[in-house]
């Protein structure tokens, strides 16, 4: 993934998945997104999905995996998130 792909995919997946998490985490994710702190927004989003045991689609999980790998963050929590399809 190149930086341009990262910048295009990050807000799209945040907007798509953030409504699935609690308002507490959603506000943190959206504030980070608004400030352009994509790395913080993505890692917080994944942490919230994991902690709240939110089920996402396989496509959403794949997109998050690309972003987490780009950030060179551990995939441990992401791998534990369940998918609906």
Secondary structure, DSSP 8 states (H G I E B T S, - for coil): --HHHHHHHHHHHHHHHGGGS-HHHHHHHHHHHHTT-HHHHHHHHHHHHHHTT--B-HHHHHHHHHHHHHHT---HHHHHS-B--
